[in-house]
Amino acid sequence: MGRGDDLSDRYPDERGWVNARIRQIRALPYKPTPMLELELPTRLRGSRLLVKNESVHPSGSHKHRLAEALYLNALANGWLVHDSPVVEASSGSTAISEAWFSKLLGIKFVAVVPSGTTAEKKKAILELGGEIVEATGATISERAEQEARDRHGHFMDQFTYAERAYDWRGDHGMAGEILHESDPDWFVMGAGTGGTAASLARHARYTGHRVRVCVTDPENSAFFPGWRDNDRTVTATGSRIEGIGRPKVEPSFLFPLVNRMIRVPDPVSIATMRVAKERLGVAPGGSTGTGLYGALKILRELHRRHETGTVVTVLCDSGERYLDTYYSDAWLEQQGIDFRPWVDTVERFFETGHWTPPRSWRKPPTPRGLMWNM
């Protein structure tokens, strides 16, 4: 065999580069995020409503866990190469978290974000040394894949690899923390990739916990009709609640691991978010409002059946990222999201346990028999 026939040592320094970055990630301090409890009215005595505060992560959201898992997965699989950039398609929070890890590891990062992503999120990506490419929401994954090819980089592809990258067996993750801290009856949150829901459902089965998983989906997302009809080809126009809902059913959203889905109108998500700010003492983002509404609905249903239970949802990220959007009455009016009538409804529920939709409520169009079931 000639000297040029042996390719086993083509990249003699790559293994050392990879090992050093894995060590950097694994050396990061681990501390469970806090669990907050929202006070419920006397009518719901015996039930509990817990909120996992994921906004305390260094990159500011629950996507910090996903970014860590994606980087470890890509490094261990040999997909990240020295001096090549990481490219990701993201509406904001995942990109911020991946930019944080890229800065830590000394890797160039490029975020392909939908046009209209909040200025606060784009600023956070840039401050972490990332680069931003804007694209229309329905094509961000395709654009990110093309950017990765053009730049000879790696497309991280959170929508495909989220459920594969998470270590669902380990106790040191959101699933392990939630199940071992509270042993809930229900876990409720929206889905951006579906990776968190999948990892929690898998960990519950692996450890023998009883929890059921409910995914709350915003308007104009493909996840709810896809799950309802067991149809992965469904498409939609795309969610107005950043971080959750997708125009197509993504690979990481696994139907069999979701016990229930609830479609939440956007005005209700925003109203619930606004009320949560006062009751939690922390300003959450819109996706937290979507998940919290679903938790309230499940608590109402438990009461009607003369049952009690523990329901856990997630404070996904801080409302500081949405000061010009979800916390701006002018912006919401421009978007046609009239949340004000719902604020009294949500506040009254926390005071009395009764849920009465406003008289002005008119259900949005329900294509293909979609049930709002308010």
N, C-alpha and C positions, 0 to 999 in steps of 0.2 A: 504494500500500500504506500503510495506516495505521500509526501508531507501534506500536500493540498487536499488529500482525501479525508482527513480526520477533522470534522467540524465540531467536535465535542467541546472545544474550548474557544468558540468564536467570540463569546462575550465574557472574558475572564473577570471583569470587574462588576458585572451586572448583579450577580448573586450577593456580593457584599453590599452594593447599593440598596437592593431590596431588603436584605436582612436588617440593615441599619434603620430603614424607615419603618419596618414592622416593629422593631424595638422601641422606636420613638412613640408609636401609637400605644403600644402595650404598657409603656412606662407612665402614661397619663394617669393622674389620680382618679380613683373611682369613688363616687359618692352618690347614693340614691337620691333622686329628686324628691322634693317634699310633696306630701299628700295633704291637700286642703279639704275641709269639710264645709259644705254649705248648710246653713240651718234650714230645716224644713218646718212647715206649719204643724200645729198640734194634730190636725186631721190625718197627717201621714206618720204619726208616732210609730216607731218601730222600724221604719225604713231609714236608710242613710244615702246621702248623695256626696260622693267624693270626687275631687278634681286633682288629677296628677299634674303638678306644675312643671312643665317641661321648658318653660321660658328661661329657667335659670342656667341652662347649659351655656358654655362659653360662646357659642355661636348663636344663642338666643332662641332656639326652638327644638322641638322633638326630632327634627331632621338631623340634628347633631349625631344622634345614634345611627341613623341611616348612613350618613356620610362616613362615619368611622367604619361601619360594616362594609360599605362599598369599596373603600380604600384597601382594607385588609383583604377583601376578596380579590380585588384586581391585582394587588401585589403578590399574594400567594399563588395566583394563577399565572403569573408571569406576563400580565397584560400591560403593566406600566414599565416603561423603558426610560432610562436616564436621559435627560434633556428633551424629552417629548412631553407636550402638554396634555392635560386632562380637559376634555370638553364635556359639558353636561347640558341637557335640556331641562329647564326648571322655571316655574313661575316666580321663584324668589328664594324661599326659605332653604330648599335643598342646595341651591347655588351658593347661598351665603355660608352654609355649613361646609360644603366642599371647598369653598375658597379659604375658609379657616384652616382646614386640614392641609390644603395645598401650600399655604403660607408656612405652616409648621414644618412641612416636609421639603420645602424648597422646590416645589413643582409648579410650573406655569399653569394657570387655570383660565378657561374660557367658558363663560356662561351664555347660552342661547336662551333668551327670555322672550315671552310673548310681548308684542307691542301693548303698551298700557300698564306694564308692571310698575308698581309704585316707585316714586322717586326715592323713598326711604330705603327700599330694598336694593335698588341699583347702586345707591350711594354706599351701602354696606359692602356690597361685592367689590366695588372699586377701592374702598378703603383697605380691604384685605389683600389688595394686589391683583384682583381678578380683572379680566377683560370682559366686556359685554357686547354681544351681538343680538340685535332685536329682530324678531320674526313674527309672523302671524301665528296665533295660538295653535291652529290645527297642524302646523308644519314644523313646530320647533324640534321634534325628534329627528325628522328627516334633515333639517338644516344642521343640527348638531352633528349628525353622522357625516354629513358632507364636510363640515368644518374640520372634523377630526381627520378625515382622509386628506384634505388639502394641507393640513398642518403636520401630517405624519404623527398624529397624537392618538389618544385613546378616548373613545366615546364611552363614558361611564354607564349611561343608559339605565337610570334609576327605575324606569317603568318596567323594564324587563327583569332586572337583577335584584330588586328590593327583597322579594320574598326568598330568593336563593341566598342572598348575602347574610341576612340576619342569622345569628346563632340562636335558634329557637330552643335549643336544649339547655343553654346556660342560664344560671340564676341571675347573672349580672347584666340584665337588660330590662327594658320597660315591662315586658311580660312577667318575668320573674319577680320584679319588685311589686307590681300590682297584685299578683296572685298570692304572694306570700305575705304581703302587708295587710290585705283586706279581704281575701277570699270572696270576691264579689259574686253576685248572682248574674249580673249583666255588665259587659264592657261595651261602651258606646263611643264611637267617634267617626268622623268623616274619613273618606279614603282619597288619597292623591295617587298613590301607587297600589295600595292594598297590602303593602308589606307589613305594616304594624298589625293590622287585623289578622293576617296570616300567621305571623310569629306568635301572637298571643293565643290564637286558637290551637296552634300546634303545641305550644308549651303547656296549655291546659290539658290537652289529651295525654301528653307525655308524663305529666305529673299527677294526673287523676283529679284535676279540679273540675268543678261543676259549671263554671261560668259559661254563659252564652254570649255570642258576639253579635252586636247590632251595628250596622254601618248606616250612617245618616248621609244622604246625598242631596246636594243642592239642585236648584233648577238647571235645566239645559245640560245635564250630565248623562253620559251613556251607561254609567254603572247600574243605576236602578232598573231601567227597562231590560238591560242585558241579563242581570241576575234574575229578574222576575220571569223572563221568557226563556231563560237558559240559552241565550243567543249572544255569542261573542262577536257577532258581526254588526251589532247595533252601533249607530253613530248619532251624534248630537252636535249642537252648535257650540257648546263649551260653557263652563261655569263662570259666574261672576264672583264667586267666593274663592279668593285665591288660596291655592294649596290643596283644594279638594275638588272632586268632580273632574271628568275628562270627556273630550269629544268622542273618544272611542274606548272600548273595554281593553285596558292594558293587560299585558301578560301576567303581572304580579297580583292581579285581582282574581282570587280563586273562589269561585262560587260555592263549592261544598263546605268551606270553612266559615261561611257567613250564615248565621241562623236567621237573621232578620234584616230587612232594610226599611228605612223610613225616608220618604222624600220630603224635604223641608223647603218651603218657599223662602226666597231671599229676604223679604221684609221681616220674617220671623227670626231668621238667623241674626240679623242686625239688631233687632230689638232685644233678643236674648243676650247677645254680646254686650249691649249697652247696660242692661240691668246687672249682668254678672260683674261688670267693672265695679259697681258700687258695693256689691255683696262680697266679692272676693278681696277687694282692696288691691287688685291687680288688673290693669287694663288688658284684656285679651284681644286676639284678632277675630276675624269673621268666622273662620272654621271652628273656633271654640264655641261660638254661638250656635252653629249648626249641630255640633255634637251635644251641647248642653240641652238644646230643645228636645232631642231624642231621649235623653236621660229623663227629662221631666215627663215626657209622654209615657215612658215605661213605668215611672212611679205612679202616675195617674191610673194606669191599667192595673197595676198591682193592688192599689187601693180598691178599685171597683170589684176585684175578685176576693176582697177581704184577706189579702196577703201582704206580707212585708218583704223587703229585700234590700240588698246593698247594690247600688249602681255606681259605676266608676266611669268618668269621662276624662278628657285630657285638655289642659290649657296648652294649646299647641305652640303659640308664640305670642309675643308682646304686641299690644295695640299701638306701640310707638311706631311700628312699621306702617300703620294705616291712618295716620293723622290727616292726610290729605284725601283719604277715600272713605273708609267706613266710619270714621269719626268726624267727617265733614258733612254737615247737613246739606250744604250746597251741592257737593259732589253726588250725594245720594239722590237728591232731587233731579239732577241732570240724568242720572241713570234710571229714573222712574221707580226707585225703590222707596215706597212710603212706609217706613217702619214705625212711625209715631203711634198709630192706633194700637199696635201690638205691645208697646211698652207697658201700658196699663194692664193688659192681659197677663203678661209675664210677672209683673210686680204683684198683682192680685193673687196669682198662684202661690208665690212665696209667702204671702201673708195668710192666705186662707186655705190653700190646697184646691181651690176651684179654678177651672179653666173655661173661660168664656170668650170666644173669638169676638173681635169688634164687629159691630153691626154693619160697618162699611165693607167688611171682607167679601171679596168676590174671588172665588178660586180661579187661578190661571187656567188656560186651556189644558186639557188632559189628553194628549195624543195617545192613541192605541189603548184607551181604557185605563190609563194611569190613575191610581187612586191617591188623593192627597191625604185622606184619613186624618184630619186635624183633630 
